[in-house]
Amino acid sequence: MSGPSSPRSLPQPGHLYDVAVIGAGLAGTELAWWLARAGQDVLLVTQALDHLGNLYGPTTHGADFPPGSLFAGVAAHMAPDTDGWTFHRLLKAEVEATPGIHLLQSTVTGLEEEGGRLTLATWEGPALHARRGVLAVGAFLKGRLLIGDTMEEAGRLSEVAYDFLADDLARSGVWMIGSEQEAAGVDGAPPYTVRFLTPAPGELEGFRVTRFDHLYALGRCTPGEHTYRSVLEDAARLAGELLGEGEA
């Protein structure tokens, strides 16, 4: 399904989005794309636009993107060994050209529900508002990156962790548990380990964060092993759920 040929909103302070997606990695980018193409007014907010849709590896070689996904569509026009930076640029251009997505660089520090809507506090100051929100911040909730004896407050090399947001979720009563991932060294970069927090399985009902009425989790913010295919398929499934609720 394709969306209209012009944006559905010209966001101003106080604007109410249909869905605010926090995090623009694989999960968040794919979800925003599905929702916008179906007519939703979507905020896709990330700490760094230069990292939008970053892949787990340096190229798309061997990536099992599901057919029909945004990532599969972009990859289909590239050689399998194309570098990840080129893939990111083409993917970002596709997202920017999708009507209905407001792509915003900002740091979300807290969440509050009131009056049937979700308010996102930001480090920069302005509050953002949406009917529903989705946590898609990957390995960044209190992320700690370890390289040898060095530790950084990051979820990936040169990408700062969401400490304030993790603390705010904990204050809201969300029980968080620790997770860990290993990243192999590539192209001269050293291998590293990332330790981060996720909502405990008991805090989730499917994708929904049960302590909130309007908040969902996706990708590495949910339990289990995650691959390109599983994350992108989950994004499509959650989009279907959110669209179904919106029509109810």
Secondary structure, 3 states (H helix, E strand, C coil): CCCCCCCCCCCCCCCEEEEEEECCCHHHHHHHHHHHHCCCCEEEEECCHHHCCCCCCCECCCCCCCCCCHHHHHHCCCCCCCEHHHHHHHHHHHHHCCCCEEEEECCEEEEEEECCEEEEEECCCCCEEEEEEEECCHHHECCEEEECCEEECEEECCEECEHHHHHHHHHCCCCEEEEEEEECCCCCCCCEEEEEEEECHHHEECCEECCCCCEEECHHHCCCCCCHHHHHHHHHHHHHHHHHHHHC
